[in-house]
Amino acid sequence: MAIKQLSISLENVPGALSNISQILGKEGVNIKSISVADTADISTVRFVVDDPAKAVNILKANNYNVRVKDVMAVETPDHPGGLNAVLMPLKAANINVLYLYPYLGRYNNQAIVILGVDKIEEAHNVLKDNWVHTFGEEVYNF
């Protein structure tokens, strides 16, 4: 099951990320998960929000170039080595994890991570076959 991830590029200047939070918050859009990776001049911000379509419209109206990609939200055991319950089946199926970042909430007291993978449908099937809980759009409501 895929969920929508939004990505934007931001200049590495004070307040750039705060502006995004302010714009979305003012319009009632909640950031549920976020990752920021920087290079010398530009940061790539990846995030999951509670209303992806609304967030895209808001960001575009504020002159941001928004990219939308399908990613996975996956429950992972919260103990040392627990992440391998997710990673090992993907490795065995030759599915590449491109990036991973935490979801800012929990489900049934379990940690959730956002995964960007190279073969999303295969990854979903592999994880389901290994009893790993993946989430669809219900993750927007946690």
C-alpha positions in Angstrom: 0.0 0.0 0.0 1.4 3.3 -1.0 1.0 6.7 0.6 1.9 10.1 -0.9 5.1 11.8 -0.1 5.7 15.4 -1.0 9.2 16.7 -1.8 10.4 20.2 -2.3 13.8 21.9 -2.6 14.6 24.7 -0.3 17.5 27.2 -0.3 19.8 26.7 2.7 18.9 30.0 4.4 17.5 30.7 7.9 13.8 30.4 8.1 13.2 28.5 4.8 11.9 25.4 6.6 9.9 27.5 9.1 8.1 29.1 6.2 6.9 25.8 5.0 5.6 24.8 8.4 3.9 28.1 8.8 2.2 28.0 5.4 0.9 24.5 5.9 -0.1 25.0 9.5 -1.9 28.2 8.8 -4.1 26.3 6.3 -4.7 23.4 8.7 -2.3 20.9 7.1 -0.5 18.7 9.7 3.0 17.4 8.9 3.0 13.7 10.0 6.6 12.8 9.0 9.5 14.8 7.7 13.1 14.4 6.5 15.6 17.1 5.5 18.8 16.3 3.6 21.1 19.1 2.7 23.8 19.8 0.1 25.9 23.0 0.0 23.1 25.3 -1.2 19.9 23.3 -1.3 18.0 21.1 1.0 15.6 18.4 -0.1 12.6 18.2 2.2 10.5 15.0 2.1 7.3 14.9 4.1 4.0 13.1 4.6 1.0 15.3 5.6 -2.6 14.5 6.6 -4.0 16.0 3.4 -1.5 15.6 0.5 -3.8 17.1 -2.2 -4.5 20.2 -0.2 -0.8 20.6 0.7 0.2 20.4 -2.9 -2.2 23.1 -3.8 -1.1 25.3 -1.0 2.6 24.9 -1.8 2.1 25.5 -5.5 0.1 28.6 -4.8 3.1 29.8 -2.8 5.5 29.2 -5.7 7.0 25.9 -4.5 7.8 23.2 -7.0 6.3 20.1 -5.4 7.1 16.5 -6.4 4.7 13.7 -5.3 5.9 10.1 -5.0 4.4 6.9 -3.7 6.2 5.6 -0.5 5.4 3.1 2.2 4.6 3.5 5.8 5.7 0.4 7.7 5.3 -0.7 11.3 8.7 -1.7 12.8 9.5 -3.3 16.1 10.8 -0.7 18.6 13.8 -2.6 20.1 17.5 -3.0 19.2 17.7 -4.6 15.8 13.9 -4.3 15.2 14.3 -2.5 12.0 15.8 -5.6 10.5 12.3 -7.2 10.5 11.6 -4.8 7.7 15.0 -4.6 6.0 16.0 -8.3 5.8 12.9 -9.4 3.8 13.5 -6.5 1.4 17.2 -7.4 1.1 16.3 -11.1 0.4 14.0 -9.9 -2.4 16.6 -7.6 -3.9 14.6 -4.5 -3.2 16.6 -1.4 -2.6 15.7 1.0 0.2 16.5 4.4 -1.2 15.8 6.3 2.0 14.0 5.9 5.3 12.8 8.3 7.9 10.6 8.1 11.0 6.9 8.9 11.2 6.2 11.4 14.0 3.6 9.2 15.7 3.0 5.6 16.8 0.4 3.0 16.0 -0.5 0.5 18.7 2.6 1.7 20.5 4.8 0.6 17.6 7.2 2.8 15.7 6.4 3.6 12.0 9.0 4.4 9.3 8.5 5.9 5.9 10.4 3.9 3.2 11.3 5.0 -0.3 12.0 1.8 -2.3 12.8 1.0 -5.9 10.0 -1.6 -6.3 7.0 -0.5 -4.2 4.5 -3.1 -5.2 7.0 -5.9 -4.7 8.1 -4.5 -1.4 4.5 -4.4 -0.1 4.0 -8.0 -1.1 7.3 -9.2 0.5 6.5 -7.4 3.7 3.0 -8.6 3.9 4.2 -12.2 3.3 6.6 -11.6 6.3 3.8 -10.4 8.6 5.0 -6.8 8.5 2.2 -4.3 8.8 2.1 -1.7 6.1 -0.3 1.3 6.1 -2.3 3.0 3.4 -4.1 6.3 3.6 -5.1 5.6 7.2 -1.6 6.8 8.2 -2.8 10.3 7.4 -5.2 10.1 10.3 -2.9 8.9 13.1 
